[in-house]
Amino acid sequence: MSSPLVSVIVPVYNTEKYLQECLDSILGQTYEKIEVLVTDDGSSDNSYGIMKCYANKDSRVKIFKQENKGPNAARLNSLRYANGEYVTFVDADDFIDKNLISDQLEVIFKQKVDMALSTAKTIELDGNYSHPKDFLEGKFKGRELAERMIDIEHFFKMNVRISFCSHLMKKDLILSIMDTFDQRIQLSEDVACMMLACMDSEYVYCSNTEQYIARMHPGSLMHRHKDGYLESMKYLYRYMQVELGKRNASDKIRRELEILIIRNLLIEGYEEAFGQCQELYPFKDIKINSKVAVYGAGAFGIELIRTIKNMPYYELTKWVDKSWAKLSREEFPVESPQKLMADDADYIIIANTKYNQIDEIRDDLIRRSEERRVGKECRS
């Protein structure tokens, strides 16, 4: 196997608490022929100071600073200075296994592919790990994988980890896409770029190695409502229509794009897109004047809570999440899922856009309900 230079791109924004662990994990790779390009995206904490310390002690680290423009602009800034034949991305609050790059290079050369995609395990708020399920594995033609990235039969099921992070790819492949990307797009730029990169690849290999460790923390869960996401999705749709047209994309890929945009509106622009309706999209079977409880305090849950509170058609009884103890919300108190067992809601809405997590929550609710029923029978 040859030894090409690998460029590792790290966008940074106010991550001083986690940045050292991130950079240590990159610089501690068993594959040492790397350069680490770190762009500070207008941080107000000591992130840039940490970056300078690492650049001073390791010549492989190159640092840049820009006004706050968002993570995609920070990635692009570093990418334009990258000298590696291959590139990978790591978020500044995450870290990677010491063998990630060497193992992915081995896959690229052994399988003769343009990209090596892998999965990630996540450190949840409670300190436990969650693991990906049902992701594709094996060698695929690039266009074939693009058609299977989003499972259109199961509305929000992703078949691969759709993110810049945890993957290794040819630099020219992703640079040609990101160089022309519409920076007005504020959400799912990673999904759009990865979809196009797959279409531009001859072959891609997917593995479920979990050598990338993503971290959930209170800062990563913060979700402040911003207006303008409906416009952003229009930019995404228009941009992707042009790019998919250039690549003669199939109807299936175009449908995947539509599903992606609807998901984005649910988690970022719900009120703009659906707030004027009497129905709770996509929960169309919920009757007007019903009592509803919401399970989920992620981005979609927050958007849904804000909308329900402003609608005269539904009464909100409870808002629960498994990480309720670590969450503090002004909109409505977040409580333990156990509280649902004593609630009189007509409907429990699972506010989540991740297919596997929806199944887990549903199974948990069924289990809790069965335990409560058995408990009542034992007491009677």
SENU-814262 format. One record per residue (C-alpha): x, y, z; residue number from 1; residue in one letter. Coordinates in nm, 2 decimals. Layout:
BEGIN
((X; Y; Z); NUM; A)
...
! end
This chain:
BEGIN
((0.00; 0.00; 0.00); 1; M)
((0.13; 0.35; -0.09); 2; S)
((0.15; 0.62; 0.17); 3; S)
((-0.04; 0.92; 0.05); 4; P)
((-0.08; 1.24; 0.25); 5; L)
((-0.42; 1.26; 0.43); 6; V)
((-0.56; 1.60; 0.52); 7; S)
((-0.78; 1.61; 0.83); 8; V)
((-1.03; 1.90; 0.84); 9; I)
((-1.15; 2.03; 1.17); 10; V)
((-1.41; 2.32; 1.19); 11; P)
((-1.41; 2.49; 1.54); 12; V)
((-1.66; 2.70; 1.71); 13; Y)
((-1.66; 2.75; 2.09); 14; N)
((-1.54; 2.39; 2.17); 15; T)
((-1.26; 2.46; 2.41); 16; E)
((-1.39; 2.19; 2.65); 17; K)
((-1.35; 1.92; 2.39); 18; Y)
((-1.09; 2.04; 2.14); 19; L)
((-0.78; 1.90; 2.30); 20; Q)
((-0.92; 1.55; 2.31); 21; E)
((-1.02; 1.58; 1.95); 22; C)
((-0.68; 1.70; 1.83); 23; L)
((-0.49; 1.45; 2.05); 24; D)
((-0.69; 1.17; 1.89); 25; S)
((-0.60; 1.29; 1.54); 26; I)
((-0.23; 1.35; 1.61); 27; L)
((-0.21; 1.01; 1.78); 28; G)
((-0.31; 0.82; 1.47); 29; Q)
((-0.10; 0.51; 1.38); 30; T)
((-0.09; 0.65; 1.03); 31; Y)
((0.14; 0.95; 1.08); 32; E)
((0.15; 1.10; 0.72); 33; K)
((-0.12; 1.35; 0.79); 34; I)
((-0.18; 1.73; 0.81); 35; E)
((-0.44; 1.88; 1.03); 36; V)
((-0.62; 2.19; 0.91); 37; L)
((-0.82; 2.37; 1.18); 38; V)
((-1.03; 2.67; 1.10); 39; T)
((-1.18; 2.87; 1.39); 40; D)
((-1.52; 3.00; 1.29); 41; D)
((-1.53; 3.31; 1.51); 42; G)
((-1.52; 3.15; 1.85); 43; S)
((-1.56; 3.37; 2.16); 44; S)
((-1.40; 3.12; 2.40); 45; D)
((-1.03; 3.00; 2.41); 46; N)
((-1.06; 2.76; 2.12); 47; S)
((-0.82; 2.96; 1.90); 48; Y)
((-0.57; 2.98; 2.19); 49; G)
((-0.57; 2.60; 2.21); 50; I)
((-0.53; 2.57; 1.83); 51; M)
((-0.22; 2.80; 1.85); 52; K)
((-0.06; 2.58; 2.12); 53; C)
((-0.10; 2.27; 1.90); 54; Y)
((0.03; 2.44; 1.59); 55; A)
((0.34; 2.55; 1.79); 56; N)
((0.42; 2.20; 1.91); 57; K)
((0.33; 2.00; 1.60); 58; D)
((0.42; 2.11; 1.25); 59; S)
((0.15; 1.90; 1.10); 60; R)
((-0.12; 2.14; 1.24); 61; V)
((-0.21; 2.44; 1.03); 62; K)
((-0.46; 2.69; 1.18); 63; I)
((-0.69; 2.95; 1.03); 64; F)
((-0.93; 3.21; 1.16); 65; K)
((-1.24; 3.36; 1.01); 66; Q)
((-1.55; 3.55; 1.10); 67; E)
((-1.85; 3.33; 1.20); 68; N)
((-1.99; 3.19; 0.88); 69; K)
((-2.09; 2.84; 0.98); 70; G)
((-1.92; 2.50; 0.99); 71; P)
((-1.94; 2.44; 0.61); 72; N)
((-1.76; 2.76; 0.54); 73; A)
((-1.49; 2.67; 0.79); 74; A)
((-1.45; 2.32; 0.63); 75; R)
((-1.42; 2.48; 0.29); 76; L)
((-1.16; 2.73; 0.41); 77; N)
((-0.94; 2.45; 0.54); 78; S)
((-1.01; 2.23; 0.23); 79; L)
((-0.88; 2.49; 0.00); 80; R)
((-0.54; 2.48; 0.18); 81; Y)
((-0.53; 2.10; 0.19); 82; A)
((-0.23; 1.93; 0.02); 83; N)
((-0.34; 1.57; 0.08); 84; G)
((-0.46; 1.33; -0.18); 85; E)
((-0.73; 1.21; 0.06); 86; Y)
((-0.93; 1.41; 0.31); 87; V)
((-1.14; 1.33; 0.62); 88; T)
((-1.35; 1.55; 0.85); 89; F)
((-1.37; 1.55; 1.23); 90; V)
((-1.59; 1.78; 1.43); 91; D)
((-1.41; 1.96; 1.72); 92; A)
((-1.63; 1.81; 1.99); 93; D)
((-1.58; 1.45; 1.87); 94; D)
((-1.27; 1.22; 1.86); 95; F)
((-1.15; 0.92; 1.66); 96; I)
((-0.99; 0.58; 1.72); 97; D)
((-0.62; 0.57; 1.66); 98; K)
((-0.65; 0.33; 1.37); 99; N)
((-0.93; 0.51; 1.18); 100; L)
((-0.72; 0.66; 0.90); 101; I)
((-0.49; 0.36; 0.85); 102; S)
((-0.79; 0.12; 0.84); 103; D)
((-0.98; 0.34; 0.59); 104; Q)
((-0.68; 0.38; 0.37); 105; L)
((-0.64; 0.00; 0.37); 106; E)
((-1.01; -0.03; 0.26); 107; V)
((-0.96; 0.22; -0.02); 108; I)
((-0.66; 0.04; -0.17); 109; F)
((-0.78; -0.31; -0.11); 110; K)
((-1.13; -0.25; -0.24); 111; Q)
((-1.02; 0.00; -0.51); 112; K)
((-1.28; 0.27; -0.42); 113; V)
((-1.29; 0.65; -0.42); 114; D)
((-1.45; 0.67; -0.07); 115; M)
((-1.45; 0.47; 0.25); 116; A)
((-1.76; 0.54; 0.45); 117; L)
((-1.79; 0.42; 0.81); 118; S)
((-2.03; 0.46; 1.10); 119; T)
((-2.00; 0.62; 1.44); 120; A)
((-2.10; 0.55; 1.80); 121; K)
((-2.24; 0.83; 2.01); 122; T)
((-2.17; 0.92; 2.37); 123; I)
((-2.51; 1.02; 2.49); 124; E)
((-2.59; 1.27; 2.77); 125; L)
((-2.60; 1.00; 3.03); 126; D)
((-2.25; 0.88; 2.93); 127; G)
((-2.37; 0.56; 2.77); 128; N)
((-2.29; 0.47; 2.40); 129; Y)
((-2.55; 0.44; 2.13); 130; S)
((-2.47; 0.24; 1.82); 131; H)
((-2.59; 0.26; 1.46); 132; P)
((-2.83; -0.01; 1.34); 133; K)
((-2.92; -0.14; 1.00); 134; D)
((-2.66; 0.06; 0.80); 135; F)
((-2.54; -0.08; 0.46); 136; L)
((-2.21; -0.26; 0.44); 137; E)
((-2.00; -0.36; 0.15); 138; G)
((-1.88; -0.23; -0.19); 139; K)
((-2.13; -0.03; -0.40); 140; F)
((-2.12; 0.15; -0.73); 141; K)
((-2.14; 0.52; -0.64); 142; G)
((-2.47; 0.59; -0.81); 143; R)
((-2.62; 0.28; -0.67); 144; E)
((-2.53; 0.39; -0.31); 145; L)
((-2.67; 0.74; -0.38); 146; A)
((-3.00; 0.58; -0.47); 147; E)
((-3.00; 0.39; -0.14); 148; R)
((-2.87; 0.66; 0.10); 149; M)
((-3.23; 0.74; 0.22); 150; I)
((-3.49; 0.47; 0.25); 151; D)
((-3.79; 0.62; 0.09); 152; I)
((-4.01; 0.33; 0.20); 153; E)
((-3.94; 0.42; 0.57); 154; H)
((-3.97; 0.80; 0.56); 155; F)
((-3.68; 0.90; 0.79); 156; F)
((-3.45; 0.59; 0.77); 157; K)
((-3.09; 0.66; 0.66); 158; M)
((-2.90; 0.36; 0.52); 159; N)
((-2.56; 0.51; 0.57); 160; V)
((-2.41; 0.77; 0.80); 161; R)
((-2.48; 1.09; 0.61); 162; I)
((-2.23; 1.33; 0.74); 163; S)
((-1.89; 1.47; 0.64); 164; F)
((-1.74; 1.30; 0.94); 165; C)
((-1.61; 0.94; 0.98); 166; S)
((-1.54; 0.90; 0.61); 167; H)
((-1.22; 0.91; 0.40); 168; L)
((-1.24; 1.03; 0.04); 169; M)
((-1.03; 1.17; -0.25); 170; K)
((-0.98; 1.54; -0.19); 171; K)
((-1.06; 1.65; -0.55); 172; D)
((-1.39; 1.46; -0.53); 173; L)
((-1.53; 1.67; -0.24); 174; I)
((-1.35; 1.99; -0.32); 175; L)
((-1.51; 2.02; -0.67); 176; S)
((-1.85; 2.00; -0.50); 177; I)
((-1.79; 2.22; -0.20); 178; M)
((-1.63; 2.49; -0.41); 179; D)
((-1.96; 2.55; -0.59); 180; T)
((-2.19; 2.49; -0.30); 181; F)
((-2.45; 2.76; -0.22); 182; D)
((-2.35; 2.89; 0.12); 183; Q)
((-2.70; 3.03; 0.18); 184; R)
((-2.80; 2.66; 0.25); 185; I)
((-2.80; 2.64; 0.63); 186; Q)
((-2.89; 2.28; 0.69); 187; L)
((-2.80; 1.94; 0.54); 188; S)
((-2.51; 2.07; 0.34); 189; E)
((-2.33; 1.75; 0.45); 190; D)
((-2.61; 1.52; 0.31); 191; V)
((-2.62; 1.71; -0.02); 192; A)
((-2.25; 1.70; -0.06); 193; C)
((-2.22; 1.34; 0.03); 194; M)
((-2.50; 1.25; -0.21); 195; M)
((-2.33; 1.43; -0.50); 196; L)
((-1.99; 1.28; -0.40); 197; A)
((-2.14; 0.93; -0.42); 198; C)
((-2.28; 1.00; -0.76); 199; M)
((-1.93; 1.13; -0.88); 200; D)
((-1.76; 0.81; -0.74); 201; S)
((-1.70; 0.50; -0.94); 202; E)
((-1.71; 0.28; -0.63); 203; Y)
((-1.77; 0.34; -0.25); 204; V)
((-1.71; 0.10; 0.04); 205; Y)
((-1.93; 0.11; 0.35); 206; C)
((-1.83; -0.05; 0.68); 207; S)
((-1.97; -0.04; 1.03); 208; N)
((-1.65; -0.01; 1.23); 209; T)
((-1.76; 0.26; 1.48); 210; E)
((-1.41; 0.41; 1.50); 211; Q)
((-1.56; 0.77; 1.50); 212; Y)
((-1.70; 0.88; 1.84); 213; I)
((-1.96; 1.15; 1.82); 214; A)
((-2.04; 1.33; 2.14); 215; R)
((-2.38; 1.46; 2.26); 216; M)
((-2.36; 1.74; 2.51); 217; H)
((-2.59; 2.02; 2.63); 218; P)
((-2.42; 2.26; 2.38); 219; G)
((-2.48; 2.03; 2.09); 220; S)
((-2.84; 2.00; 2.18); 221; L)
((-2.91; 2.37; 2.20); 222; M)
((-3.17; 2.47; 1.94); 223; H)
((-3.26; 2.83; 1.90); 224; R)
((-3.54; 2.89; 1.65); 225; H)
((-3.43; 3.10; 1.35); 226; K)
((-3.65; 3.23; 1.08); 227; D)
((-3.55; 3.17; 0.72); 228; G)
((-3.52; 2.80; 0.70); 229; Y)
((-3.80; 2.77; 0.45); 230; L)
((-3.59; 3.00; 0.23); 231; E)
((-3.28; 2.79; 0.30); 232; S)
((-3.46; 2.48; 0.19); 233; M)
((-3.56; 2.65; -0.13); 234; K)
((-3.20; 2.73; -0.20); 235; Y)
((-3.11; 2.36; -0.12); 236; L)
((-3.38; 2.24; -0.36); 237; Y)
((-3.28; 2.47; -0.64); 238; R)
((-2.91; 2.40; -0.60); 239; Y)
((-2.96; 2.02; -0.59); 240; M)
((-3.20; 2.03; -0.89); 241; Q)
((-2.93; 2.19; -1.10); 242; V)
((-2.66; 1.95; -0.97); 243; E)
((-2.88; 1.64; -1.00); 244; L)
((-2.97; 1.75; -1.35); 245; G)
((-2.60; 1.77; -1.45); 246; K)
((-2.57; 1.41; -1.33); 247; R)
((-2.89; 1.27; -1.49); 248; N)
((-3.02; 1.17; -1.15); 249; A)
((-3.29; 0.91; -1.12); 250; S)
((-3.64; 0.98; -0.99); 251; D)
((-3.55; 0.78; -0.68); 252; K)
((-3.27; 1.02; -0.59); 253; I)
((-3.49; 1.32; -0.65); 254; R)
((-3.75; 1.17; -0.42); 255; R)
((-3.48; 1.12; -0.16); 256; E)
((-3.41; 1.49; -0.19); 257; L)
((-3.77; 1.58; -0.12); 258; E)
((-3.78; 1.36; 0.19); 259; I)
((-3.46; 1.52; 0.31); 260; L)
((-3.61; 1.87; 0.27); 261; I)
((-3.93; 1.77; 0.46); 262; I)
((-3.72; 1.63; 0.74); 263; R)
((-3.52; 1.95; 0.76); 264; N)
((-3.83; 2.16; 0.78); 265; L)
((-3.96; 1.94; 1.06); 266; L)
((-3.65; 2.00; 1.27); 267; I)
((-3.57; 2.36; 1.18); 268; E)
((-3.86; 2.53; 1.01); 269; G)
((-4.17; 2.36; 1.13); 270; Y)
((-4.37; 2.67; 1.21); 271; E)
((-4.27; 2.84; 0.88); 272; E)
((-4.37; 2.54; 0.68); 273; A)
((-4.66; 2.38; 0.87); 274; F)
((-4.76; 2.62; 1.15); 275; G)
((-5.06; 2.76; 0.96); 276; Q)
((-5.23; 2.43; 0.93); 277; C)
((-5.49; 2.29; 1.17); 278; Q)
((-5.33; 1.94; 1.14); 279; E)
((-5.01; 1.84; 1.31); 280; L)
((-4.80; 1.73; 1.02); 281; Y)
((-4.71; 1.45; 0.97); 282; P)
((-4.94; 1.32; 1.25); 283; F)
((-5.26; 1.37; 1.04); 284; K)
((-5.47; 1.12; 1.24); 285; D)
((-5.46; 1.33; 1.55); 286; I)
((-5.81; 1.48; 1.60); 287; K)
((-5.86; 1.85; 1.67); 288; I)
((-5.93; 1.94; 2.03); 289; N)
((-5.73; 1.64; 2.15); 290; S)
((-5.49; 1.63; 2.45); 291; K)
((-5.14; 1.55; 2.33); 292; V)
((-4.81; 1.46; 2.50); 293; A)
((-4.48; 1.49; 2.32); 294; V)
((-4.19; 1.24; 2.35); 295; Y)
((-3.86; 1.40; 2.23); 296; G)
((-3.68; 1.72; 2.32); 297; A)
((-3.45; 1.73; 2.02); 298; G)
((-3.48; 1.98; 1.74); 299; A)
((-3.80; 1.84; 1.61); 300; F)
((-3.95; 1.82; 1.96); 301; G)
((-3.87; 2.18; 2.03); 302; I)
((-4.02; 2.30; 1.70); 303; E)
((-4.33; 2.09; 1.76); 304; L)
((-4.38; 2.22; 2.12); 305; I)
((-4.35; 2.58; 2.01); 306; R)
((-4.61; 2.52; 1.74); 307; T)
((-4.86; 2.33; 1.96); 308; I)
((-4.84; 2.60; 2.22); 309; K)
((-4.95; 2.86; 1.96); 310; N)
((-5.23; 2.65; 1.82); 311; M)
((-5.58; 2.67; 1.96); 312; P)
((-5.67; 2.32; 1.84); 313; Y)
((-5.47; 2.10; 2.08); 314; Y)
((-5.39; 2.08; 2.45); 315; E)
((-5.04; 2.00; 2.55); 316; L)
((-5.03; 1.78; 2.86); 317; T)
((-4.67; 1.65; 2.89); 318; K)
((-4.33; 1.69; 2.73); 319; W)
((-4.09; 1.41; 2.80); 320; V)
((-3.74; 1.29; 2.70); 321; D)
((-3.51; 1.02; 2.83); 322; K)
((-3.24; 1.28; 2.90); 323; S)
((-3.49; 1.51; 3.08); 324; W)
((-3.27; 1.56; 3.38); 325; A)
((-3.00; 1.73; 3.17); 326; K)
((-3.24; 1.95; 2.97); 327; L)
((-3.37; 2.29; 3.07); 328; S)
((-3.63; 2.45; 2.84); 329; R)
((-3.82; 2.78; 2.87); 330; E)
((-4.10; 2.66; 2.64); 331; E)
((-4.24; 2.39; 2.87); 332; F)
((-4.09; 2.17; 3.14); 333; P)
((-3.93; 1.85; 3.01); 334; V)
((-4.01; 1.55; 3.23); 335; E)
((-3.92; 1.18; 3.26); 336; S)
((-4.10; 0.94; 3.02); 337; P)
((-4.22; 0.77; 3.34); 338; Q)
((-4.46; 1.06; 3.38); 339; K)
((-4.65; 0.95; 3.07); 340; L)
((-4.79; 0.65; 3.26); 341; M)
((-5.00; 0.88; 3.48); 342; A)
((-5.10; 1.12; 3.20); 343; D)
((-5.44; 1.15; 3.04); 344; D)
((-5.33; 1.25; 2.69); 345; A)
((-5.53; 1.12; 2.40); 346; D)
((-5.22; 1.08; 2.19); 347; Y)
((-4.84; 1.05; 2.25); 348; I)
((-4.65; 1.21; 1.97); 349; I)
((-4.30; 1.07; 1.91); 350; I)
((-4.11; 1.38; 1.79); 351; A)
((-3.81; 1.22; 1.63); 352; N)
((-3.69; 1.20; 1.27); 353; T)
((-3.46; 0.90; 1.32); 354; K)
((-3.62; 0.57; 1.22); 355; Y)
((-3.44; 0.34; 1.46); 356; N)
((-3.49; 0.57; 1.75); 357; Q)
((-3.86; 0.60; 1.68); 358; I)
((-3.88; 0.22; 1.70); 359; D)
((-3.69; 0.22; 2.03); 360; E)
((-3.92; 0.48; 2.18); 361; I)
((-4.23; 0.30; 2.07); 362; R)
((-4.10; -0.03; 2.22); 363; D)
((-4.02; 0.15; 2.54); 364; D)
((-4.37; 0.30; 2.57); 365; L)
((-4.52; -0.04; 2.50); 366; I)
((-4.30; -0.19; 2.77); 367; R)
((-4.39; 0.07; 3.03); 368; R)
((-4.76; 0.04; 2.95); 369; S)
((-4.74; -0.34; 2.99); 370; E)
((-4.55; -0.31; 3.32); 371; E)
((-4.82; -0.06; 3.45); 372; R)
((-5.10; -0.30; 3.34); 373; R)
((-4.94; -0.60; 3.52); 374; V)
((-4.88; -0.39; 3.83); 375; G)
((-5.24; -0.29; 3.84); 376; K)
((-5.35; -0.65; 3.81); 377; E)
((-5.12; -0.76; 4.09); 378; C)
((-5.26; -0.49; 4.32); 379; R)
((-5.62; -0.57; 4.25); 380; S)
! end
